[in-house]
Amino acid sequence: QVQLVESGGGLVQAGGSLRLSCAASGSIFSINAMGWYRQAPGKERELVAVISRGGGSTYYVDSVKGRFTISRDNAKNTLYLQMNSLKPDDTAMYYCAASSSKQSIVVVTTLYDYWGQGTQVTVSS
């Protein structure tokens, strides 16, 4: 089993920045790709960014390209999401997810095996 705990969410004005963290513990050896999802009220959960096990490959949804950066520190078992130039549309609960799939980048939600509880990001206009 793997436990994921997110932190770093909060309230920020439009144009501001936040850095989310996700600390992993447990059977870390089983984790390959990791990703960030978000879900706004009344909307479906959306994949935001993915990073491969070694960090050499990444994926971003078009709406965050150039503004968000995903990274991971495997020595610290921590995943990050640096969010810059935040917009009100970025307001959502943000979830960390981990996959044991052999795929380098995982964009299929059902291939994520472990999920955190989420951290709220609110961007005011």
N, C-alpha and C positions, 0 to 999 in steps of 0.2 A: 504494500500500500504506500501511497504517496500523499502527503499533506501539503496543501498550498495555502499560503496566507498572504493576502494583498494588503498594501498600505500606501499612503501618499495621496489619497483623494482629498477633495475639499472644495471650497468655494473660491472661484477666481473670476476676475473681470475678463471680458473679451480682450484678446490680444496678449493675455498673460500666459504663464507656463506652469506646468506641474510635472513632477516625475513620480510615476507609480513604481512600486517595487512588489515583487512576489517571491517570498521565501519558501523554498521547497525542503521538505524533510521526509525521512522514511526510506523507501527503496529507490533512491535516486538513480541507481545504475540502470533502471528500466526506462528512464526518460530519454526521448530523442528530441523531436521538435517540441517547441513551446510557443504558445500564442496568447494574444490578448483579444478578448471579445468585449462587446458592449451591448447594453440593452436599455433603450429609452422607454419611458412609460407608453404603453399601447403599441409598441413596435416589437418586431422579432429580434432575437439576438443576432448580432452582426459581427463577423470576423473583422478585426481591425489590423492586426499584424501577426506575422509568424517568423520565427527564427529557427534555423537548423541547430543540431546538437553542438557543432563546433562554432557556430556563429557566422560561418562564411556565406550563408544564403539567407535572404530575407524576402518577405512578401508584405505588401501593404495594400489596403483597399484604396481605391483612387481618391476618395475624399480626404485622406490624411497624408497622402504622399507629399513630401517636402516640408511637412510640419511635425510629424511624429517620427521618432527613432526607437526601434526595438533593439535591445542588447541583452546579453546574459553574461554572468560571471560564474563559470562552473566551479571555480574554487570556493566560492561563497554560496553556491547553490541558490543563486538569486537571478531573477528575470526582471528587466526594467522596461519602462515605456516612458521616454522623454516626450512630452507634449508641449509644443510651442505654438504661438499664434492661435490660441484656442478661440473657438467660436461657440455661440450659444447652441448650435446644432451638435456640438460634442458632448452636451450634457447627457449623462447616462450612468448606469451602474457598469463598472468595468470589472471584468473577470479574467483571471489568469487560468490557463489550461495547459495540460501536459499530455503528450502522446507517446505511446510505446511503439507506434508504427515504425517500420523500417524506412518509410518515405522521408526524404530530407526536409521537405516542406509539406505540411499537412494543412489543407484548406477544407477538408470535409469534417464537419462538426462531429459526426458519429465516431470518428477515429481518435477523438480526444478522450482519454481514459479518466483523467483526474481534473477536478475543478476546484477553484477557490470559492470563498463565500462572497467575494465582490467588495469593491470600494467605490463610493459615490463620487462622481465628478460633476460639479455644477458650475456652468459658465454663465455669468450675468452679462447682459447687454448694456 
